[in-house]
Amino acid sequence: MKAVEAPWIRPAAVVHDPATRIDELLADFALALSERGFRIAGFIQLNNRNGAQVLGEGCADRVEVLDLRSRKTLTLERTTEASNPAVAVAAATTLRMAMHESADLLVISRFAAFESMVNRPMTAVEDGISRGLPVLTSISGRCCEKWYRFSGYGGAMLTPDRAALWQWWGPERLYRDLALGVADAPVKRIVCGPRWLMVEGPFGVGLSSLPKGPGPLLSRLPALEQMTLKALAGFTASWDALEMAVGIAAINAHYNRFDLDVAFGNGTQAFRGTDGRVMVIGAFPGLSEVLPAAQVIEAQPRPGELPTIAMDTVLPGCAAAVISASSIVNRTLPRILRLTGGARNALIGPATPMTPRLHTYGIEVLGGLRVRNPEGLAAAVAAGGRPADFDRFGDYVHIREPAPSPARSLATLRDVAVSASSCMGRGEARECCAC
């Protein structure tokens, strides 16, 4: 079926105090996405009021920028655009390349630079935004009116912290994020049972629940086994429910390695004693003993449980949520993470991908299955086994989100560049700390 289109994101400006180290924050976010495999374009300023010669009100006479696409540094000398439009020409080229190559994100730190850069190719920029090109910049709080004039009510304003940036980026993109990290490794076998699907790779085994009967998938298994894990992971862009299950199982076969260094248990004990409402999306055997006051949401609720249609009402404002990994297969996980924004979240179940990539989307605890006995598990899956049977062939384990690391310093960002700085001529560099 036709691949999922990336959801549209409103163009955004991070609103900050002039003293905030905003360039480092934007660069850290952009480079993290780039290192995960996303295509990132744009410029990050590497010098600021604290490290530059200043002219007038905090403007550097020369502006050093990091080109996020090429990883090269450019030195832009401050003068008037009328004398030499080098910066505008370079910016127009960058924007056109970003759209031609279907970039996943365009970042221009400092709105003054952003506004100057897009004036010439504005039609192209607007066309790119309308087609889903996410655009991110930064602006001082006292200049917010300029952002409103540029973006109208269609723009977003973000607080200067990582969580806000990742929330703006959106949990809808976690599927592609996961698929980008999967190795182009061979598939050893695929086992399809009436309830679960198992994919085995060279270094691990992945599971996925089947949202419906496996009949249409069975005849395709020989061909699917000839594909790589990475190719199968790409099925998470499909709207077909069975293809989605294959994609998740392949993703788990990559991340849930036999030698995964993790802690035992599903990790829900971390939420014991949480102040405020604790929600459970999908019933878990024995969870009532760990979280006795939790409120359960189920597709087929029993007495005392809530139906799934209640999620929009009861999830916002909750303190914590324990989410069944079936949500990643049926595509309800992004919606749940949007509704629980700011809460402590755990994703629990055999289909959970055990990778820190998911922490940035708001999931603190990841509880999944690390397989010890692929042969035994394959037999259990083929026979119609349930998750309660799987622990005979593996261990239920978890990982927790570590403390956030500091943003990369400007010195580190300069080390990222692959070539020495080169002068772009005497183009305008309206990089002002005020905006």
N, C-alpha and C positions, 0 to 999 in steps of 0.2 A: 504494500500500500504506500501511498505518497508519504514521503518523509515529513516529520514534524517541522514546521517553520519556527525559527527562534522568535520568542515573544517580543513585541515591541517594548522598548524602554524609553521613558521620557528623557530628553536631554537634561543634564543635571549640572549644577554648580555647587561645589562645596563651599559653604559660607564660613569664613574664619576671621579671627582677629589678625591684624597685620603682623603680630609677633609670632603667630603659629607657624611651625615648620611644615607648611602645607605641601611644598614641592616633594619633600621626602615621603609624605603620606601617599600622595598620588603616584609617585614612582614605585613605592613598595607594592601598592595594589596592582598597578599595570604590569610590573615585572613578575609578580606572583602569577598573574593570569598567563603571561607569556611563557613562563616556565612550565605551566601545565599544558601548553600546546595551543592556546588561543592565539589568534592573529591580532596583534596590537600595533597601532600606528599613532603618531603624534610626537609632541615635544615636551620635555620636562626641563625647567630652568634649574641650573646647577649652582648659580651664585645668587646671593640674597643680600639684604641690608647688612647682615653681620659680616659677610665675607667679601664684599665688593667695594670698589671705589664708588662713591655716590655723587650724583649730580642733582642739584635742586632738592626735590622732595623724595629722596630715597631711590632714585633711578640709577642703575649702573651704567657707566659709559660703554662698557662692553658686556654683553649678555652671553653666557655660556649655556648651551642647551644640549640635552641628550635626545637624539632621534631614537624613539623607541623601536622603530622598525629595523633600522640598520645597526643600532647600538653604537653609532658614531657620535662624537661630540662636535658641535659647531659653535663658532664664536661669531656673534652678530654685533657689529659696532653700531653704537647709537648715533643716529643722525636723522634727517628727514626722509620720508618715503619718496618725496618728489625728486630728490637728487639721484636716487637709485632704488628701484623697487625690488631689490634682491630678496628681502624677507617675504614680501607678499608673493613673489613668484615661487619661492621655495615652499611656502605654505600651500599655495594652490596645487603644486605638484604632489605634495604629501597627501592632501585631501583626495585628489583624483586617484592616486595610487591606492589609498585606503578603500575607496569604493570599488575600484576596478578589481582589486584582489579580495573583495568581500571581507574586509577586516571585521573582527568581532567587536572592536572598541577603538574609538579615537579619543585620545587624551591630549589636551593642550593646557598646561598649567598657566595660571594667571589670565583672568578674563580680558585684561587690556590687550594681551597678546592674542588671545582667541578672537576677539572682536576685530583686531587689525588683520588677522590672517584670513578670516572668512569673508571680509568685505568684498574682495574681488570674486571669489568663486561661490558666492552666496547661493546662487541657484543650484549649483551642484551639491552644496552642503544640505540644503533643504530637501533636495531629492533623495540624498543618502539617508537623512533622518527619517523621511517618510517611508523608506524601504527597510527600516529596521536597524540602521547603523547607530549604535549607542554612542553618544557624545558626552564627554565629561570634562569640566574645567573647574576653576576655583575663583572665588571672588571675595573681597573684603566685605564685612558686614555693612560698612557705610556706603557701599556701592551697589547694594541690592537692586536699587531702582534701575540701574543699567541692565541688569540681568532680566528684569521684568520687561523692559523695553525690547530686549532682543528676543526673548523666548515666549513672551506672553504668558497666558495661564497654562500653556502646555509644558512648561519647564518645571523641573523639580529643584528644590534647594535642600542640601544635605548637611548634617552636622559633621565636623571634621574628625571622624573616627572610623576605624576599619569596619566595625559592625555595620555602620550606616552605609558604607560603600558596598559591602557584600549584600546587604538587604536590597539596595537599589539594583545591583546586578541581577539578583533574583534566583530563588531556588529552582525555577523552571529550567535553568541552565545546568543543573547538577548532573543530568543524564549525559550531556555531551562532555562535561568535565570528566566524569568517570570513564567514558569511552576513550577519550584522548590519552589517558594514562595506561591503557591496556597494551601489552606487548604484542608484536606481530608473531606470535608463537603458534605452533601446531596444536590441533585439537586431537587428543588421544581417543576420546569416545564421548558419545552422548547417549544417555539413558533416559527414556521417557516412560513414566508410569502414569497411572490414572490421576494422580494428584500433584506430583512433583516432577521436575526435570533436573537432571544432573549433567553438568559438563565437566570433563576432566581435561586439564592441561598438563604441561610438563612439570609444573611446580605446585599445583594446588587443584582443589575441587570446588566447584560452585554449584549452588542449588537455587532453584526458583520455584515458587508455587505456580500451578497452572490455573488460570482464571476460568477455564472451561475445558471440556473434554479434549484429549490430545489427538483425536482422529485425523484432522486435516494436516497435522504435523508429521505423522508417522512415515508417510511415503517420502518426505523430504530429508529424513535423517541421514541417509548415506551421502547425499550431496552436502549437507551441512557439516558433516564430519571431515570433509575435504577442505573446509575453509579454515582460516586462522582465528584465534581468539579475538583479535582486533576487528576482523571483518564481522564476526558474530556480534561483538559489542555494539557495532554500528546499527544493529536492529533496534536498539532503544530509541531510534528516531522514527520508528514505524508506529502507525496507529493500530496495527494488527495485534491483538492481545497475545497470541501465541508467539509471534516473532519477538514481542517485547519480553516475554518470559525467557526465550533463548538468549536475548541480549543481556539480561540481568544475570543469568547463570554463567555466561561467558565472562562477564565483568568480575563475578565472584571467584571464578576459577583463576583469574589473574591475581586479585588482591588477597584472597583468603588462602594463603600459602601454607604448605605443610609445616614450614619452619617459622611461622608467624610468632613473634615475641609479644605475648599479650597476657592479661590476667585472667584467671578462671572466674566463672560465673557470668551472668548476663549483665551485671553492672547496675541493676535497678536499686540495689541497696544504697546507692549514692543519693537517691531521692527520699530516703526514709527520714521522717522528721521535717520535711519541707513545710514551711509556713505558707498557707494559702491553698487554693484548689489544685489538686493533682488529678489530671485526666488520663485515662487509658483508652487508646483507640485500638480496639481489637482485644478480645479476652485472652489472657495468658494463664495457663494452669499454675496454681501456687502463688500468683502475684498478690492475691488478697492477703496472704500472710506477711508479705514484705511491705505492702502499701494498703493497709486495711481501710483507710478512709478515701481511697481513690474512687472516682466516678468513672464507670465504664461506658464507652460508646461502641455499639456493635451493629453490624448490618442486619442481623436478626436478633434483636435484643430480647433478653429474658427479663423476668420481673426485677425491677430495680435498676435496669440498664437503659441507656438512651439510644435512640436510633441515629443513624449517620446524618440525617437532616438537621440534627441539633447542633452539629459542629460549629456552624456560623454563629450560633448564639452563645455556646458555653466555652468554646476554646479561647476567644479573646479575653485577656486578663487573667488567665490561669497562671499558676506559679510554675508548674511543671507538667510535662506530657510524656507518657510512655507510648510509643507508636509502633504498631506491628509492621514488620518488614514487608508484609503483603502490600502495604501502601506504595512501596517503590515500584512494585510490579503493575499495579492497577492505576498508576499515575496520580493518586490522590496526595502523595507526599508533599509536593510543592504547595498545594492549597493548604494543607495542614500547617506547614511551616509558616506560611503567610499569616494564618489565623493565630498561631501561638507566638508570634513575633515578640521577642524579649523574654520568653519563658525558657526554663531549662528543658531540653528535649533529649529523649533517648530513642534510638531506633533499634528494635529488638526482634530477633528471629533468625532462622537458618538462611534466609535470603539477604541478610544485611551485608553490604560490602564493607570490609574491615579496612578502611583507608582514611587517613587524616584529611583527605580532600573534602569529606563531608562535614568536618567541624566548621569550616568557614560559612556553611549554609545554615548554621544555627543548631547543629546537633552535637550535644556535649558528650553523650555516651553512645557507643556503637557496640551492640551485643550480637554476636553471630556464632557460626559453627566452624571450627578448625578440624578438618577431617584427618583421622588417623588410618582408617581402613577403607580405601576406595572400593575394594571388591565387595565388602559387606554392605556398604552404603548403596552401591549400585543394585545389589539384589533386593535391598529393602525398598528402594525407590520403585523398581520394576514391579514389586509385589503390592504396591499401594500403601507403603508405610507412611506414618505420620511423624511430625517433629518429635514426639515423645519417644519414638523408636530410634531416632538418629543418634542419640548420645551414646549408643553402644558402639558406634563407629567413628566417634569424634568427641570433641570437647566443646561445650558452650563457654565462650570466652568473651572478653570485652576490652575495649580501649577507651580512654577518657581524653578529653581535650586538654592539652598542656597549657601552661600559662603563656600568654602572648609574648612573642619576642619583640624587641624594639624595632622600630622602622629603620630601614637602611639609611645610614648617614650620607651626606653629600659626598664625602670622601669615598665611601663604598660605591656610590653611584658612578663616580668618575672611573673607578676600577672596572665597572661593568662595560664601559665603552671599549670597542675593539680597535680604535685608531686614535691617533693624536688629534687635538682640536685643529680645525681648519677655518680660516676666516671666510665669511660669506660676503665680504665687501662691506660697503657702508650703507646697509639696509636699515630700516627703522627697527628699533628694538624697544617698544614702549612697555618695558617690564617695570612697572611701578609697584612698590609695596602697598600703595593705597588701594589698588584694584587687582 
